[in-house]
Amino acid sequence: MAPKKYTWIALWFLITAPIILWDAGYVLMRPRSMEGGDLRWFWSGFDTYERIDNVYSVKGYHDKTGFAPAAAVSNLVETSLNLIYIYGVYISPRNTAPIFGFAGAGLTLAKTTIWVLQEHFCGRCSYFAGRTDFPETLKFWIAPNVVWFTFCSLIVVRLGRDIASSLNAYGTPQPEQANKRVHTE
């Protein structure tokens, strides 16, 4: 059985893949991707994040803050799972494709939640450290996290329902089959 196609999920995965890879590349290529690095031209858009978010900052790099590189590696896994989903739905249909999309979105959802909770439990140590500019906080931290959290939650629910329906359709014995099992045991 071919998996159901959801254009909105495919678009989300395809639009976010280059953004996520660009972000992961920035973190994993530090210090070359940072201000003064020979690859800075490709990651010049991170000027704002280096200035306002300790996780992306030069200080965070020198302090060996490990959360950003760990999240970057997770990003690579998540994006791979999302692209396997796209392949398994649109290019070479496989009934297992929803599992990959569910897993990728679930990992992203969990990582986003951990990122926000880490900020809360560390006493606002990375992004909010010394921040009082709410519009900047809203634009660069709150809004992106809300968007990521919302879309990933919707994907997990949608694909989770599809997976559950498939399991129910193939795993539930018909009443006459269930009766035969009871009588033969």
KOLDREN-449368 format. One record per atom (N, C-alpha, C): residue number from 1; chain; atom name; x, y, z. Coordinates in Angstrom, 2 decimals. Each point is the difference from the previous one (the first is absolute). Example, Ala and Ser with C-alpha at 12.3 -4.5 7.8 and 13.67 -1.06 7.14 Angstrom:
  nr kette atom       X       Y       Z
   1     A    N   13.19   -5.69    7.80
   1     A   CA   -0.89    1.19    0.00
   1     A    C    0.90    1.20    0.00
   2     A    N   -0.35    1.05   -0.72
   2     A   CA    0.82    1.19    0.06
   2     A    C   -0.77    1.09    0.73
This chain:
  nr kette atom       X       Y       Z
   1     A    N    0.84   -1.18    0.00
   1     A   CA   -0.84    1.18    0.00
   1     A    C    0.89    1.25    0.00
   2     A    N   -0.27    0.90   -0.91
   2     A   CA    0.78    1.23   -0.09
   2     A    C   -0.37    0.93    1.14
   3     A    N    0.97    0.72    0.55
   3     A   CA   -0.29    0.93    1.10
   3     A    C   -0.83    1.18   -0.50
   4     A    N   -0.76    0.59    0.91
   4     A   CA   -0.76    1.20   -0.33
   4     A    C    0.96    1.15   -0.25
   5     A    N   -0.37    0.86   -0.94
   5     A   CA    0.82    1.16   -0.32
   5     A    C   -0.61    1.24    0.64
   6     A    N    0.84    0.72    0.72
   6     A   CA   -0.40    1.26    0.61
   6     A    C    0.94    1.09   -0.52
   7     A    N   -0.52    0.83   -0.85
   7     A   CA    0.81    1.05   -0.62
   7     A    C    0.61    0.91    1.06
   8     A    N   -0.77    0.34    1.03
   8     A   CA    0.50    0.93    1.02
   8     A    C    1.19   -0.59    0.76
   9     A    N   -0.02   -1.32    0.23
   9     A   CA    1.14   -0.64    0.68
   9     A    C    1.21    0.01   -0.92
  10     A    N   -0.21   -0.37   -1.26
  10     A   CA    1.10    0.00   -0.96
  10     A    C    0.61    1.40   -0.13
  11     A    N   -0.85    1.01   -0.10
  11     A   CA    0.51    1.37   -0.12
  11     A    C    0.79    0.40    1.24
  12     A    N   -0.52   -0.34    1.18
  12     A   CA    0.72    0.33    1.24
  12     A    C    1.37   -0.64    0.00
  13     A    N    0.07   -1.29   -0.31
  13     A   CA    1.28   -0.70    0.00
  13     A    C    0.95    0.57   -1.06
  14     A    N   -0.52    0.32   -1.18
  14     A   CA    0.86    0.50   -1.08
  14     A    C    0.46    1.45    0.25
  15     A    N   -0.86    0.81    0.59
  15     A   CA    0.38    1.39    0.29
  15     A    C    0.98    0.06    1.17
  16     A    N   -0.23   -0.83    1.02
  16     A   CA    0.86    0.08    1.18
  16     A    C    1.33   -0.71   -0.17
  17     A    N    0.09   -0.97   -0.90
  17     A   CA    1.26   -0.76   -0.16
  17     A    C    1.20    0.91   -0.26
  18     A    N   -0.06    0.92   -0.98
  18     A   CA    1.18    0.85   -0.22
  18     A    C    0.28    0.93    1.19
  19     A    N   -1.04    0.47    0.67
  19     A   CA    0.19    0.87    1.17
  19     A    C    0.71   -0.77    1.10
  20     A    N   -0.47   -1.21    0.26
  20     A   CA    0.59   -0.84    1.05
  20     A    C    1.43   -0.37   -0.34
  21     A    N    0.25   -0.35   -1.26
  21     A   CA    1.36   -0.37   -0.40
  21     A    C    0.94    1.20    0.07
  22     A    N   -0.50    1.17   -0.35
  22     A   CA    0.81    1.23    0.10
  22     A    C    0.36    0.27    1.46
  23     A    N   -0.98   -0.15    0.89
  23     A   CA    0.23    0.20    1.43
  23     A    C    0.98   -1.02    0.55
  24     A    N   -0.22   -1.27   -0.31
  24     A   CA    0.91   -1.05    0.48
  24     A    C    1.41    0.21   -0.55
  25     A    N    0.08    0.39   -1.25
  25     A   CA    1.31    0.27   -0.61
  25     A    C    0.73    1.12    0.72
  26     A    N   -0.74    1.06    0.33
  26     A   CA    0.62    1.11    0.72
  26     A    C    0.62   -0.48    1.31
  27     A    N   -0.78   -0.77    0.77
  27     A   CA    0.47   -0.45    1.31
  27     A    C    1.17   -0.97   -0.14
  28     A    N   -0.13   -0.94   -0.91
  28     A   CA    1.04   -1.04   -0.13
  28     A    C    1.26    0.49   -0.70
  29     A    N   -0.08    1.12   -0.71
  29     A   CA    1.18    0.54   -0.68
  29     A    C    0.68    1.11    0.81
  30     A    N   -0.48    0.26    1.22
  30     A   CA    0.66    1.02    0.82
  30     A    C    1.42   -0.45    0.32
  31     A    N    0.97    0.85    0.02
  31     A   CA   -0.02    1.46   -0.06
  31     A    C    0.04    0.56   -1.43
  32     A    N    0.15   -0.85   -1.00
  32     A   CA    0.12    0.49   -1.37
  32     A    C   -1.24    0.74   -0.47
  33     A    N   -1.18   -0.35    0.56
  33     A   CA   -1.25    0.64   -0.42
  33     A    C   -0.28    1.29    0.77
  34     A    N    0.78    0.26    1.03
  34     A   CA   -0.25    1.15    0.85
  34     A    C    0.68    1.26   -0.55
  35     A    N   -0.32    1.11    0.64
  35     A   CA    0.61    1.26   -0.39
  35     A    C    1.52   -0.15   -0.01
  36     A    N    0.62    0.38   -1.13
  36     A   CA    1.44   -0.12   -0.16
  36     A    C    0.43   -1.31   -0.65
  37     A    N   -0.92   -0.95   -0.15
  37     A   CA    0.32   -1.27   -0.61
  37     A    C   -0.02    0.07   -1.53
  38     A    N    0.74   -0.90   -0.65
  38     A   CA    0.09    0.04   -1.46
  38     A    C   -1.30   -0.41   -0.69
  39     A    N   -0.91   -0.65    0.71
  39     A   CA   -1.28   -0.40   -0.59
  39     A    C   -1.15    0.91    0.46
  40     A    N    0.35    1.10    0.62
  40     A   CA   -1.01    0.89    0.55
  40     A    C   -0.99    0.51   -1.05
  41     A    N    0.45    0.17   -1.22
  41     A   CA   -0.86    0.52   -1.06
  41     A    C   -1.28   -0.83   -0.15
  42     A    N    0.09   -1.29    0.22
  42     A   CA   -1.17   -0.88   -0.16
  42     A    C   -0.95    0.11    1.19
  43     A    N    0.51    0.34    1.15
  43     A   CA   -0.81    0.07    1.22
  43     A    C   -0.10    1.43    0.54
  44     A    N    0.10    0.99   -0.86
  44     A   CA   -0.06    1.40    0.48
  44     A    C   -1.36    0.31    0.64
  45     A    N   -1.03   -0.75   -0.29
  45     A   CA   -1.31    0.20    0.60
  45     A    C   -0.04   -0.31    1.48
  46     A    N    1.06   -0.59    0.52
  46     A   CA    0.04   -0.33    1.42
  46     A    C    0.54    1.15    0.86
  47     A    N    0.27    1.15   -0.60
  47     A   CA    0.47    1.16    0.77
  47     A    C   -0.91    0.30    1.18
  48     A    N   -1.29    0.03   -0.25
  48     A   CA   -0.97    0.33    1.07
  48     A    C    0.03   -1.07    1.08
  49     A    N   -0.04   -1.27   -0.41
  49     A   CA   -0.02   -1.08    1.00
  49     A    C    1.28   -0.03    0.82
  50     A    N    1.14    0.26   -0.62
  50     A   CA    1.25    0.05    0.76
  50     A    C   -0.05    1.10    1.06
  51     A    N   -0.67    1.08   -0.31
  51     A   CA   -0.07    1.13    0.90
  51     A    C   -1.00   -0.23    1.14
  52     A    N   -1.11   -0.65   -0.28
  52     A   CA   -1.07   -0.06    0.99
  52     A    C   -0.18   -1.36    0.67
  53     A    N    0.60   -1.05   -0.53
  53     A   CA   -0.21   -1.33    0.57
  53     A    C    1.35   -0.61    0.38
  54     A    N    0.20   -0.21    1.30
  54     A   CA    1.28   -0.53    0.48
  54     A    C    0.34   -1.36   -0.59
  55     A    N   -1.01   -0.78   -0.37
  55     A   CA    0.25   -1.31   -0.59
  55     A    C    0.75    0.13   -1.32
  56     A    N   -0.32    1.04   -0.78
  56     A   CA    0.63    0.21   -1.31
  56     A    C    1.20    0.95    0.07
  57     A    N    0.24    0.58    1.13
  57     A   CA    1.01    1.06    0.10
  57     A    C    1.42   -0.55    0.00
  58     A    N    0.93    0.92   -0.24
  58     A   CA    1.42   -0.33    0.09
  58     A    C    0.31   -0.46    1.43
  59     A    N   -0.58    0.68    0.98
  59     A   CA    0.20   -0.39    1.40
  59     A    C   -0.49   -1.43    0.23
  60     A    N   -1.18   -0.33   -0.51
  60     A   CA   -0.53   -1.36    0.16
  60     A    C    0.91   -1.04   -0.63
  61     A    N    0.58    0.35   -1.13
  61     A   CA    0.93   -0.92   -0.66
  61     A    C    1.24   -0.20    0.86
  62     A    N    0.59    1.09    0.48
  62     A   CA    1.21   -0.10    0.82
  62     A    C   -0.26   -0.65    1.35
  63     A    N   -1.22    0.18    0.53
  63     A   CA   -0.37   -0.65    1.26
  63     A    C   -0.36   -1.47   -0.21
  64     A    N    0.05   -0.44   -1.25
  64     A   CA   -0.33   -1.39   -0.36
  64     A    C   -1.40   -0.40    0.45
  65     A    N   -0.94    0.93   -0.20
  65     A   CA   -1.40   -0.29    0.26
  65     A    C   -0.41   -1.12   -0.95
  66     A    N   -0.37   -1.13    0.55
  66     A   CA   -0.22   -1.19   -0.82
  66     A    C   -1.39   -0.17   -0.56
  67     A    N   -0.95    0.80    0.45
  67     A   CA   -1.37   -0.22   -0.44
  67     A    C   -0.17    0.25   -1.49
  68     A    N    0.57    1.07   -0.52
  68     A   CA   -0.16    0.33   -1.42
  68     A    C    0.58   -1.08   -0.91
  69     A    N    1.23   -0.49    0.23
  69     A   CA    0.50   -1.08   -0.87
  69     A    C   -0.82   -1.28    0.13
  70     A    N   -0.47   -0.32    1.20
  70     A   CA   -0.83   -1.19    0.18
  70     A    C   -1.31    0.16   -0.78
  71     A    N   -0.60    1.18    0.07
  71     A   CA   -1.23    0.27   -0.74
  71     A    C    0.26   -0.03   -1.50
  72     A    N    1.16    0.47   -0.44
  72     A   CA    0.32    0.00   -1.42
  72     A    C    0.10   -1.43   -0.55
  73     A    N    0.60   -0.89    0.76
  73     A   CA    0.07   -1.41   -0.43
  73     A    C   -1.41   -0.58   -0.04
  74     A    N   -0.80    0.31    1.01
  74     A   CA   -1.39   -0.44    0.00
  74     A    C   -0.75    0.54   -1.22
  75     A    N    0.28    1.25   -0.36
  75     A   CA   -0.61    0.59   -1.20
  75     A    C    0.29   -0.82   -1.25
  76     A    N    1.22   -0.49   -0.11
  76     A   CA    0.37   -0.79   -1.17
  76     A    C   -0.80   -1.31   -0.05
  77     A    N   -0.17   -0.63    1.15
  77     A   CA   -0.78   -1.24    0.07
  77     A    C   -1.46    0.29   -0.34
  78     A    N   -0.58    1.03    0.61
  78     A   CA   -1.40    0.36   -0.23
  78     A    C   -0.25    0.31   -1.48
  79     A    N    0.86    0.80   -0.59
  79     A   CA   -0.17    0.38   -1.39
  79     A    C    0.14   -1.21   -0.91
  80     A    N    0.90   -0.90    0.32
  80     A   CA    0.13   -1.24   -0.79
  80     A    C   -1.29   -0.80    0.06
  81     A    N   -0.57   -0.14    1.19
  81     A   CA   -1.27   -0.73    0.14
  81     A    C   -1.11    0.69   -0.79
  82     A    N   -0.05    1.31    0.06
  82     A   CA   -1.02    0.75   -0.74
  82     A    C    0.13   -0.20   -1.50
  83     A    N    1.22    0.00   -0.49
  83     A   CA    0.22   -0.18   -1.44
  83     A    C   -0.25   -1.45   -0.42
  84     A    N    0.25   -0.95    0.87
  84     A   CA   -0.36   -1.40   -0.28
  84     A    C   -1.52   -0.11   -0.11
  85     A    N   -0.72    0.72    0.87
  85     A   CA   -1.45    0.03   -0.10
  85     A    C   -0.43    0.51   -1.37
  86     A    N    0.55    1.12   -0.43
  86     A   CA   -0.35    0.58   -1.31
  86     A    C    0.26   -1.02   -1.10
  87     A    N    1.16   -0.64    0.05
  87     A   CA    0.35   -1.02   -1.00
  87     A    C   -1.01   -1.14    0.03
  88     A    N   -0.35   -0.46    1.19
  88     A   CA   -0.89   -1.14    0.15
  88     A    C   -1.46    0.30   -0.28
  89     A    N   -0.36    1.28   -0.10
  89     A   CA   -1.37    0.36   -0.33
  89     A    C   -0.11    0.39   -1.47
  90     A    N    0.94    0.79   -0.50
  90     A   CA   -0.15    0.59   -1.32
  90     A    C    0.85   -0.63   -1.10
  91     A    N    1.12   -0.58    0.32
  91     A   CA    0.91   -0.50   -1.03
  91     A    C   -0.11   -1.51   -0.14
  92     A    N    0.11   -0.70    1.08
  92     A   CA   -0.08   -1.46    0.01
  92     A    C   -0.94   -0.41    1.14
  93     A    N   -1.31    0.06   -0.24
  93     A   CA   -0.97   -0.20    1.08
  93     A    C    0.22   -1.28    0.80
  94     A    N    0.07    0.19    1.31
  94     A   CA    0.18   -1.11    0.95
  94     A    C   -0.96    0.22    1.16
  95     A    N   -0.63   -1.06    0.44
  95     A   CA   -0.95    0.14    1.10
  95     A    C    0.69    0.31    1.33
  96     A    N    1.31   -0.09    0.05
  96     A   CA    0.74    0.35    1.22
  96     A    C    0.38    1.48    0.08
  97     A    N   -0.24    0.74   -1.06
  97     A   CA    0.41    1.42   -0.04
  97     A    C   -0.53    0.82    1.17
  98     A    N   -1.27   -0.16    0.41
  98     A   CA   -0.48    0.83    1.11
  98     A    C    0.81   -0.18    1.29
  99     A    N    0.58   -1.15    0.21
  99     A   CA    0.82   -0.22    1.20
  99     A    C    1.20    0.94    0.00
 100     A    N    0.60    0.20   -1.16
 100     A   CA    1.16    0.89   -0.10
 100     A    C   -0.40    1.45    0.24
 101     A    N   -1.10    0.45   -0.60
 101     A   CA   -0.48    1.36    0.23
 101     A    C   -0.40    0.23    1.45
 102     A    N   -0.67   -1.00    0.58
 102     A   CA   -0.41    0.06    1.40
 102     A    C    1.23    0.11    0.91
 103     A    N    0.99   -0.85   -0.26
 103     A   CA    1.22    0.01    0.81
 103     A    C    0.76    1.32   -0.15
 104     A    N    0.15    0.49   -1.23
 104     A   CA    0.71    1.26   -0.22
 104     A    C   -0.68    1.17    0.68
 105     A    N   -1.32    0.11   -0.19
 105     A   CA   -0.74    1.09    0.63
 105     A    C   -0.02   -0.16    1.52
 106     A    N   -0.09   -1.24    0.47
 106     A   CA    0.01   -0.25    1.45
 106     A    C    1.32    0.40    0.63
 107     A    N    1.10   -0.31   -0.67
 107     A   CA    1.31    0.40    0.51
 107     A    C    0.15    1.52    0.02
 108     A    N   -0.46    0.65   -1.06
 108     A   CA    0.06    1.46   -0.05
 108     A    C   -0.86    0.61    1.10
 109     A    N   -1.18   -0.55    0.20
 109     A   CA   -0.88    0.48    1.06
 109     A    C    0.65   -0.16    1.37
 110     A    N    0.60   -1.16    0.24
 110     A   CA    0.66   -0.24    1.28
 110     A    C    1.19    0.94    0.18
 111     A    N    0.79    0.18   -1.04
 111     A   CA    1.17    0.87    0.10
 111     A    C   -0.40    1.45    0.23
 112     A    N   -1.05    0.46   -0.68
 112     A   CA   -0.49    1.37    0.20
 112     A    C   -0.48    0.19    1.42
 113     A    N   -0.71   -1.00    0.52
 113     A   CA   -0.48    0.06    1.37
 113     A    C    1.17    0.05    0.98
 114     A    N    0.99   -0.83   -0.23
 114     A   CA    1.19   -0.02    0.87
 114     A    C    0.73    1.34   -0.07
 115     A    N    0.10    0.57   -1.20
 115     A   CA    0.67    1.29   -0.18
 115     A    C   -0.67    1.07    0.86
 116     A    N   -1.33    0.04   -0.05
 116     A   CA   -0.76    0.99    0.78
 116     A    C    0.13   -0.29    1.50
 117     A    N   -0.14   -1.26    0.38
 117     A   CA    0.11   -0.36    1.42
 117     A    C    1.40    0.25    0.54
 118     A    N    1.01   -0.26   -0.81
 118     A   CA    1.38    0.26    0.42
 118     A    C    0.18    1.47    0.30
 119     A    N   -0.59    0.84   -0.83
 119     A   CA    0.08    1.44    0.22
 119     A    C   -0.69    0.38    1.31
 120     A    N   -1.11   -0.62    0.28
 120     A   CA   -0.73    0.28    1.24
 120     A    C    0.79   -0.48    1.22
 121     A    N    0.48   -1.24   -0.04
 121     A   CA    0.64   -0.59    1.18
 121     A    C    1.42    0.51    0.24
 122     A    N    0.63    0.56   -1.01
 122     A   CA    1.33    0.56    0.24
 122     A    C   -0.09    1.46    0.46
 123     A    N   -1.22    0.46    0.24
 123     A   CA   -0.17    1.38    0.48
 123     A    C    0.15    1.02   -1.10
 124     A    N   -0.46   -0.37   -1.21
 124     A   CA    0.08    0.90   -1.16
 124     A    C    1.46    0.34   -0.31
 125     A    N    0.81   -1.03   -0.09
 125     A   CA    1.44    0.18   -0.13
 125     A    C    0.49    0.20   -1.44
 126     A    N   -0.77   -0.37   -0.99
 126     A   CA    0.54    0.16   -1.34
 126     A    C   -0.68    1.13   -0.75
 127     A    N   -1.21   -0.18   -0.44
 127     A   CA   -0.61    1.05   -0.80
 127     A    C   -0.40    1.21    0.82
 128     A    N   -0.66   -0.23    1.11
 128     A   CA   -0.59    1.10    0.75
 128     A    C    1.00    0.71    0.90
 129     A    N    1.22   -0.47    0.06
 129     A   CA    0.99    0.61    0.89
 129     A    C    0.16    1.49   -0.32
 130     A    N   -0.47    0.83    0.89
 130     A   CA    0.14    1.44   -0.17
 130     A    C   -0.93    0.61   -1.02
 131     A    N   -0.96   -0.73   -0.51
 131     A   CA   -0.91    0.50   -1.04
 131     A    C   -1.19    0.72    0.61
 132     A    N   -0.27    1.16   -0.51
 132     A   CA   -1.21    0.71    0.39
 132     A    C   -0.77    0.44   -1.24
 133     A    N    0.55   -0.21   -1.17
 133     A   CA   -0.62    0.43   -1.24
 133     A    C   -1.02   -1.06   -0.46
 134     A    N   -1.27    0.19    0.39
 134     A   CA   -1.01   -1.00   -0.29
 134     A    C   -0.21   -0.22   -1.50
 135     A    N   -0.07    1.06   -0.83
 135     A   CA   -0.20   -0.26   -1.44
 135     A    C    1.08   -0.90   -0.60
 136     A    N    1.24    0.21    0.39
 136     A   CA    1.10   -0.84   -0.48
 136     A    C   -0.16   -1.44    0.51
 137     A    N   -0.37   -0.15    1.27
 137     A   CA   -0.22   -1.31    0.59
 137     A    C   -1.13   -0.72   -0.71
 138     A    N   -1.07    0.73   -0.26
 138     A   CA   -1.14   -0.59   -0.71
 138     A    C    0.39   -0.46   -1.40
 139     A    N    0.71    0.83   -0.72
 139     A   CA    0.36   -0.29   -1.40
 139     A    C    1.01   -1.14   -0.13
 140     A    N    1.00   -0.01    0.85
 140     A   CA    1.11   -0.94   -0.18
 140     A    C   -0.03   -1.22    0.91
 141     A    N   -0.86   -0.03    1.00
 141     A   CA    0.00   -1.14    0.90
 141     A    C   -1.40   -0.59    0.20
 142     A    N   -0.95    0.81    0.42
 142     A   CA   -1.34   -0.53    0.30
 142     A    C   -0.72   -0.45   -1.27
 143     A    N   -0.12    0.86   -0.99
 143     A   CA   -0.75   -0.33   -1.22
 143     A    C    0.55   -1.24   -0.72
 144     A    N    1.31   -0.09   -0.23
 144     A   CA    0.49   -1.21   -0.67
 144     A    C   -0.27   -1.28    0.79
 145     A    N    0.15    0.07    1.32
 145     A   CA   -0.27   -1.19    0.81
 145     A    C   -1.47   -0.37   -0.02
 146     A    N   -0.89    0.98    0.01
 146     A   CA   -1.43   -0.28   -0.07
 146     A    C   -0.35   -0.64   -1.34
 147     A    N    0.55    0.54   -1.08
 147     A   CA   -0.27   -0.56   -1.34
 147     A    C    0.50   -1.44   -0.08
 148     A    N    1.24   -0.25    0.44
 148     A   CA    0.57   -1.35   -0.05
 148     A    C   -0.82   -0.96    0.86
 149     A    N   -0.32    0.43    1.20
 149     A   CA   -0.77   -0.83    0.92
 149     A    C   -1.38   -0.34   -0.58
 150     A    N   -0.66    1.00   -0.57
 150     A   CA   -1.35   -0.19   -0.55
 150     A    C    0.01   -0.97   -1.18
 151     A    N    0.85    0.27   -0.99
 151     A   CA    0.01   -0.87   -1.18
 151     A    C    0.41   -1.43    0.35
 152     A    N    1.03   -0.14    0.83
 152     A   CA    0.43   -1.35    0.36
 152     A    C   -1.07   -0.73    0.79
 153     A    N   -0.72    0.70    0.88
 153     A   CA   -1.09   -0.62    0.74
 153     A    C   -1.10   -0.47   -0.95
 154     A    N   -0.36    0.84   -0.95
 154     A   CA   -1.04   -0.38   -0.97
 154     A    C    0.42   -1.19   -0.85
 155     A    N    1.26   -0.04   -0.39
 155     A   CA    0.51   -1.12   -0.80
 155     A    C   -0.01   -1.29    0.82
 156     A    N    0.45    0.08    1.24
 156     A   CA    0.01   -1.19    0.87
 156     A    C   -1.43   -0.53    0.18
 157     A    N   -0.94    0.88    0.23
 157     A   CA   -1.39   -0.43    0.18
 157     A    C   -0.54   -0.61   -1.30
 158     A    N    0.19    0.67   -1.13
 158     A   CA   -0.54   -0.49   -1.27
 158     A    C    0.60   -1.36   -0.38
 159     A    N    1.34   -0.08    0.01
 159     A   CA    0.64   -1.26   -0.40
 159     A    C   -0.21   -1.07    1.07
 160     A    N   -0.08    0.39    1.26
 160     A   CA   -0.29   -0.96    1.07
 160     A    C   -1.35   -0.64   -0.19
 161     A    N   -0.99    0.79   -0.39
 161     A   CA   -1.33   -0.56   -0.28
 161     A    C    0.05   -0.95   -1.20
 162     A    N    0.74    0.37   -1.03
 162     A   CA    0.11   -0.88   -1.16
 162     A    C    0.68   -1.32    0.38
 163     A    N    1.05    0.08    0.77
 163     A   CA    0.70   -1.21    0.43
 163     A    C   -0.92   -0.86    0.86
 164     A    N   -0.72    0.62    0.92
 164     A   CA   -0.94   -0.75    0.85
 164     A    C   -1.09   -0.66   -0.84
 165     A    N   -0.51    0.71   -0.98
 165     A   CA   -1.03   -0.58   -0.88
 165     A    C    0.54   -1.20   -0.76
 166     A    N    1.21    0.13   -0.50
 166     A   CA    0.61   -1.12   -0.72
 166     A    C    0.21   -1.20    0.92
 167     A    N    0.46    0.25    1.19
 167     A   CA    0.20   -1.10    0.95
 167     A    C   -1.33   -0.65    0.36
 168     A    N   -1.02    0.80    0.20
 168     A   CA   -1.32   -0.54    0.32
 168     A    C   -0.57   -0.80   -1.16
 169     A    N    0.20    0.50   -1.22
 169     A   CA   -0.54   -0.68   -1.18
 169     A    C    0.67   -1.36   -0.22
 170     A    N    1.28   -0.10    0.28
 170     A   CA    0.72   -1.24   -0.26
 170     A    C    0.19   -0.87    1.23
 171     A    N   -0.18    0.56    1.18
 171     A   CA    0.30   -0.75    1.20
 171     A    C   -1.19   -0.48    0.80
 172     A    N   -1.20    0.43   -0.36
 172     A   CA   -1.17   -0.40    0.75
 172     A    C   -0.65   -1.19   -0.67
 173     A    N   -0.09   -1.13    0.69
 173     A   CA   -0.64   -1.16   -0.63
 173     A    C   -1.50    0.22   -0.14
 174     A    N   -0.56   -0.58   -1.05
 174     A   CA   -1.44    0.06   -0.22
 174     A    C   -0.68   -0.85    1.07
 175     A    N   -1.25    0.29    0.34
 175     A   CA   -0.67   -0.73    1.08
 175     A    C    0.03   -1.51   -0.18
 176     A    N   -0.21   -0.50   -1.22
 176     A   CA    0.02   -1.46   -0.17
 176     A    C    1.40   -0.57    0.19
 177     A    N    1.05    0.77   -0.37
 177     A   CA    1.38   -0.47    0.22
 177     A    C    0.32   -0.02    1.49
 178     A    N   -0.48    0.98    0.73
 178     A   CA    0.25    0.05    1.44
 178     A    C   -0.67   -1.17    0.70
 179     A    N   -1.21   -0.34   -0.42
 179     A   CA   -0.71   -1.14    0.60
 179     A    C    0.72   -1.30   -0.29
 180     A    N    0.53   -0.17   -1.20
 180     A   CA    0.72   -1.23   -0.34
 180     A    C    1.23   -0.16    0.88
 181     A    N    0.70    1.11    0.28
 181     A   CA    1.19   -0.08    0.84
 181     A    C   -0.37   -0.43    1.42
 182     A    N   -1.08    0.51    0.50
 182     A   CA   -0.41   -0.32    1.36
 182     A    C   -0.36   -1.48    0.10
 183     A    N   -0.69   -0.52   -1.01
 183     A   CA   -0.46   -1.39    0.04
 183     A    C    1.11   -1.00   -0.28
 184     A    N    1.05    0.41   -0.71
 184     A   CA    1.05   -0.95   -0.33
 184     A    C    1.10   -0.04    1.04
 185     A    N    0.00    0.93    0.90
 185     A   CA    1.09    0.03    0.99
 185     A    C   -0.28   -0.87    1.18
